[in-house]
């Protein structure tokens, strides 16, 4: 944890501060202490890779739509946000935060595909991840492949290879775009 968290009594109220910024003001000591404990818990870093390393990796890609919030150790790209202190990636849609499986590595995977021009529309990729999470379907990224695992697919999985542009449907493989893969997957999920 790199944040300085403090509980201060200012004469009439208690304040909880993170890096000298007031994040909560309460009147009762019990409420202040609860808030203080929650703030400490929420700011514990679960990540094994340093913020500086992640931030530098993302900056090196040079994707214009990426927002890096150094003060909060967070990264935003279109409809996803990564929070380093929790190690979680979220899909932000219609005012809601929906957790995605795959911490910063999933965000890095998406951005690398965009830079390599292997993914025309990153929102399609994010949409599949969000749908998969909502339906309890496991997905996995590895090198240049994206796989989904569920009994609803032939032989339990479907994979897209960004390098070869092949869709593996369990029983056979065929050439296709990521949009074709997305349509195939969403047709089965829905």
C-alpha contacts under 8 A as a table, 3 or more apart, distances in Angstrom:
res1	aa1	res2	aa2	distance
1	X	43	X	6.52
1	X	44	X	5.27
1	X	45	X	5.64
1	X	85	X	7.78
3	X	18	X	6.43
3	X	19	X	5.87
3	X	43	X	7.26
4	X	17	X	7.91
4	X	18	X	5.64
4	X	19	X	4.90
4	X	20	X	7.44
5	X	16	X	7.24
5	X	17	X	5.57
5	X	18	X	4.58
5	X	19	X	6.33
5	X	20	X	7.76
5	X	36	X	7.90
5	X	39	X	7.69
5	X	40	X	6.99
6	X	15	X	7.99
6	X	16	X	5.71
6	X	17	X	5.10
6	X	18	X	6.62
6	X	20	X	7.86
6	X	36	X	7.57
7	X	14	X	6.90
7	X	15	X	5.72
7	X	16	X	4.70
7	X	17	X	6.48
7	X	32	X	7.53
7	X	33	X	7.72
7	X	36	X	6.48
8	X	14	X	5.56
8	X	15	X	5.14
8	X	16	X	6.48
8	X	17	X	7.83
9	X	12	X	7.16
9	X	13	X	5.88
9	X	14	X	4.45
9	X	15	X	6.33
10	X	13	X	5.73
10	X	14	X	6.29
10	X	15	X	7.46
12	X	27	X	7.07
13	X	25	X	6.49
13	X	26	X	5.70
13	X	27	X	4.75
13	X	28	X	7.58
14	X	25	X	5.65
14	X	26	X	5.29
14	X	27	X	5.95
14	X	28	X	7.36
14	X	29	X	6.96
14	X	32	X	6.10
15	X	22	X	6.48
15	X	23	X	7.53
15	X	24	X	5.66
15	X	25	X	4.50
15	X	26	X	6.50
15	X	32	X	7.15
16	X	22	X	5.86
16	X	23	X	5.83
16	X	24	X	5.23
16	X	25	X	6.55
16	X	32	X	7.18
16	X	35	X	7.28
16	X	36	X	6.07
17	X	20	X	5.37
17	X	21	X	5.09
17	X	22	X	4.35
17	X	23	X	5.58
17	X	24	X	7.22
18	X	21	X	5.28
18	X	22	X	6.59
18	X	23	X	6.80
22	X	25	X	7.46
24	X	35	X	7.71
25	X	32	X	7.67
26	X	29	X	7.79
26	X	31	X	6.71
26	X	32	X	5.89
27	X	31	X	7.58
27	X	32	X	7.43
28	X	31	X	5.40
28	X	32	X	6.23
29	X	32	X	4.90
29	X	33	X	6.02
30	X	33	X	5.23
30	X	34	X	6.25
31	X	34	X	5.10
31	X	35	X	6.13
32	X	35	X	5.11
32	X	36	X	6.02
33	X	36	X	4.86
33	X	37	X	6.11
34	X	37	X	5.19
34	X	38	X	6.19
35	X	38	X	5.13
35	X	39	X	6.07
36	X	39	X	5.13
36	X	40	X	6.31
37	X	40	X	5.14
37	X	41	X	6.21
38	X	41	X	4.99
38	X	42	X	5.99
39	X	42	X	5.08
39	X	43	X	6.11
40	X	43	X	5.25
40	X	44	X	6.39
41	X	44	X	5.48
42	X	85	X	7.28
42	X	86	X	6.94
43	X	85	X	5.48
43	X	86	X	7.13
44	X	85	X	5.95
44	X	86	X	7.03
45	X	84	X	6.84
45	X	85	X	4.23
45	X	86	X	5.73
45	X	87	X	6.98
46	X	84	X	7.91
46	X	85	X	6.49
46	X	86	X	5.79
46	X	87	X	5.71
47	X	50	X	7.13
47	X	84	X	6.66
47	X	85	X	7.08
47	X	86	X	7.24
47	X	87	X	5.24
49	X	53	X	6.72
49	X	54	X	7.00
50	X	53	X	5.32
50	X	54	X	6.48
51	X	54	X	5.18
51	X	55	X	5.90
51	X	73	X	6.73
51	X	84	X	6.69
52	X	55	X	5.10
52	X	56	X	5.99
53	X	56	X	5.22
53	X	57	X	6.16
54	X	57	X	5.13
54	X	58	X	6.28
54	X	104	X	7.67
55	X	58	X	5.29
55	X	59	X	6.13
55	X	68	X	7.38
56	X	59	X	5.01
56	X	60	X	6.05
57	X	60	X	5.28
57	X	61	X	6.79
58	X	61	X	5.46
58	X	62	X	7.28
58	X	108	X	6.92
59	X	62	X	5.49
59	X	63	X	7.59
61	X	111	X	7.44
61	X	112	X	7.23
61	X	115	X	6.93
63	X	66	X	5.81
63	X	111	X	7.35
63	X	115	X	7.23
65	X	77	X	6.03
65	X	78	X	6.87
66	X	75	X	7.05
66	X	76	X	5.74
66	X	77	X	4.74
66	X	78	X	7.52
67	X	75	X	5.65
67	X	76	X	4.95
67	X	77	X	6.38
68	X	73	X	7.68
68	X	74	X	6.12
68	X	75	X	4.56
68	X	76	X	6.44
69	X	72	X	5.58
69	X	73	X	5.78
69	X	74	X	5.09
69	X	75	X	5.98
70	X	73	X	4.97
70	X	74	X	6.70
71	X	74	X	8.00
72	X	83	X	7.84
73	X	83	X	6.27
73	X	84	X	5.49
73	X	85	X	6.85
74	X	81	X	6.94
74	X	82	X	5.44
74	X	83	X	4.53
74	X	84	X	5.90
75	X	81	X	5.56
75	X	82	X	5.10
75	X	83	X	6.74
76	X	79	X	7.50
76	X	80	X	5.82
76	X	81	X	4.32
76	X	82	X	6.40
77	X	80	X	5.38
77	X	81	X	6.36
78	X	123	X	7.94
79	X	91	X	5.73
79	X	92	X	5.07
79	X	93	X	6.65
79	X	123	X	7.68
80	X	89	X	6.84
80	X	90	X	5.44
80	X	91	X	4.55
80	X	92	X	5.72
80	X	107	X	7.95
80	X	126	X	7.96
81	X	89	X	5.66
81	X	90	X	5.25
81	X	91	X	6.67
81	X	92	X	7.26
82	X	87	X	7.28
82	X	88	X	5.78
82	X	89	X	4.28
82	X	90	X	6.32
82	X	103	X	7.05
82	X	104	X	6.28
82	X	107	X	7.63
83	X	86	X	5.75
83	X	87	X	5.80
83	X	88	X	5.59
83	X	89	X	6.44
84	X	87	X	4.63
84	X	88	X	6.80
84	X	104	X	7.92
87	X	103	X	5.67
87	X	104	X	7.23
88	X	99	X	7.10
88	X	100	X	7.46
88	X	101	X	7.85
88	X	102	X	7.51
88	X	103	X	4.84
88	X	104	X	7.23
89	X	99	X	6.02
89	X	100	X	5.55
89	X	101	X	7.17
89	X	102	X	6.92
89	X	103	X	5.08
89	X	104	X	6.54
89	X	107	X	7.65
90	X	97	X	5.85
90	X	98	X	5.31
90	X	99	X	4.36
90	X	100	X	5.43
91	X	97	X	5.71
91	X	98	X	4.98
91	X	99	X	6.18
91	X	100	X	6.56
91	X	126	X	7.59
91	X	130	X	7.03
92	X	95	X	6.66
92	X	96	X	5.64
92	X	97	X	4.74
92	X	98	X	6.37
93	X	96	X	5.35
93	X	97	X	6.70
93	X	98	X	7.83
98	X	130	X	7.53
100	X	103	X	7.61
100	X	129	X	6.90
100	X	130	X	6.57
100	X	133	X	6.74
101	X	106	X	7.85
101	X	133	X	7.53
101	X	139	X	7.88
102	X	105	X	6.05
102	X	106	X	5.03
102	X	107	X	7.97
103	X	106	X	5.97
103	X	107	X	7.27
104	X	107	X	5.09
104	X	108	X	6.09
105	X	108	X	4.93
105	X	109	X	5.99
106	X	109	X	4.96
106	X	110	X	6.27
106	X	141	X	7.36
107	X	110	X	5.16
107	X	111	X	6.22
108	X	111	X	5.11
108	X	112	X	6.01
109	X	112	X	5.19
109	X	113	X	6.29
109	X	141	X	7.66
110	X	113	X	5.23
110	X	114	X	6.35
110	X	119	X	7.96
110	X	122	X	6.75
110	X	125	X	7.72
111	X	114	X	5.01
111	X	115	X	6.19
112	X	115	X	5.09
112	X	116	X	6.08
113	X	116	X	5.14
113	X	117	X	6.03
113	X	118	X	4.99
113	X	119	X	5.34
113	X	162	X	7.82
114	X	117	X	4.97
114	X	118	X	6.07
114	X	119	X	5.17
114	X	120	X	6.79
114	X	121	X	8.00
114	X	122	X	7.06
115	X	118	X	7.66
116	X	119	X	7.77
117	X	120	X	6.47
118	X	162	X	6.02
118	X	163	X	7.50
119	X	122	X	6.14
119	X	162	X	7.89
119	X	178	X	7.07
121	X	124	X	5.76
121	X	125	X	7.43
122	X	125	X	5.24
122	X	126	X	6.38
123	X	126	X	4.98
123	X	127	X	5.92
124	X	127	X	5.04
124	X	128	X	6.39
124	X	179	X	7.35
124	X	182	X	6.95
125	X	128	X	5.31
125	X	129	X	6.45
125	X	182	X	7.63
126	X	129	X	5.09
126	X	130	X	6.18
127	X	130	X	5.16
127	X	131	X	6.09
128	X	131	X	5.11
128	X	132	X	5.94
128	X	182	X	6.88
128	X	185	X	7.79
128	X	186	X	7.29
129	X	132	X	5.08
129	X	133	X	6.17
129	X	139	X	7.28
130	X	133	X	5.18
130	X	134	X	6.19
131	X	134	X	5.07
131	X	135	X	6.20
131	X	189	X	7.95
132	X	135	X	5.17
132	X	136	X	6.02
132	X	137	X	4.69
132	X	138	X	6.73
132	X	139	X	7.24
132	X	148	X	7.91
132	X	189	X	7.93
133	X	136	X	5.10
133	X	137	X	5.84
133	X	138	X	7.12
134	X	137	X	7.68
135	X	189	X	7.74
137	X	148	X	6.76
137	X	149	X	6.11
137	X	150	X	5.66
138	X	148	X	5.70
138	X	149	X	5.20
138	X	150	X	6.85
139	X	146	X	7.24
139	X	147	X	5.48
139	X	148	X	4.24
139	X	149	X	6.12
140	X	146	X	5.85
140	X	147	X	5.20
140	X	148	X	6.42
141	X	144	X	7.52
141	X	145	X	5.77
141	X	146	X	4.67
141	X	147	X	6.44
142	X	145	X	5.32
142	X	146	X	6.65
144	X	161	X	5.78
144	X	162	X	5.37
144	X	163	X	5.95
145	X	159	X	6.70
145	X	160	X	5.61
145	X	161	X	4.42
145	X	162	X	6.03
145	X	163	X	7.89
146	X	159	X	5.57
146	X	160	X	5.32
146	X	161	X	6.60
146	X	162	X	7.98
147	X	157	X	6.86
147	X	158	X	5.67
147	X	159	X	4.16
147	X	160	X	6.44
148	X	157	X	5.50
148	X	158	X	5.44
148	X	159	X	6.39
149	X	153	X	7.40
149	X	156	X	5.57
149	X	157	X	4.39
149	X	158	X	6.79
150	X	153	X	5.89
150	X	156	X	4.94
150	X	157	X	5.96
151	X	154	X	7.37
151	X	155	X	7.23
151	X	156	X	4.61
151	X	157	X	7.49
152	X	156	X	6.57
152	X	188	X	7.20
152	X	189	X	7.65
153	X	156	X	4.82
153	X	157	X	5.33
153	X	158	X	6.53
153	X	169	X	7.54
153	X	170	X	7.30
153	X	188	X	7.50
154	X	157	X	6.31
154	X	158	X	7.53
154	X	169	X	6.43
154	X	170	X	4.98
154	X	171	X	6.48
155	X	170	X	5.14
155	X	171	X	6.97
156	X	170	X	7.04
157	X	169	X	6.99
157	X	170	X	5.86
158	X	167	X	7.38
158	X	168	X	5.56
158	X	169	X	4.84
158	X	170	X	5.88
158	X	185	X	7.95
159	X	167	X	5.85
159	X	168	X	4.98
159	X	169	X	6.76
160	X	165	X	6.95
160	X	166	X	5.82
160	X	167	X	4.72
160	X	168	X	6.29
160	X	178	X	7.22
160	X	181	X	6.85
161	X	164	X	5.65
161	X	165	X	5.33
161	X	166	X	5.30
161	X	167	X	6.64
162	X	165	X	5.03
162	X	166	X	7.30
162	X	178	X	7.74
164	X	175	X	7.94
165	X	175	X	5.79
165	X	176	X	5.74
165	X	177	X	6.18
165	X	178	X	7.52
166	X	173	X	6.37
166	X	174	X	5.48
166	X	175	X	4.42
166	X	176	X	5.75
166	X	177	X	7.76
167	X	173	X	5.44
167	X	174	X	5.33
167	X	175	X	6.04
167	X	176	X	6.23
167	X	181	X	6.38
168	X	171	X	7.56
168	X	172	X	5.93
168	X	173	X	4.23
168	X	174	X	6.63
169	X	172	X	5.52
169	X	173	X	5.94
170	X	173	X	7.59
176	X	180	X	6.05
176	X	181	X	7.04
177	X	180	X	5.20
177	X	181	X	6.45
178	X	181	X	4.87
178	X	182	X	6.06
179	X	182	X	4.94
179	X	183	X	6.14
180	X	183	X	5.12
180	X	184	X	6.18
181	X	184	X	5.12
181	X	185	X	6.15
182	X	185	X	5.16
182	X	186	X	6.01
183	X	186	X	5.28
183	X	187	X	5.98
184	X	187	X	5.28
184	X	188	X	6.52
185	X	188	X	5.31
185	X	189	X	6.19
186	X	189	X	4.94
186	X	190	X	5.80
187	X	190	X	5.40
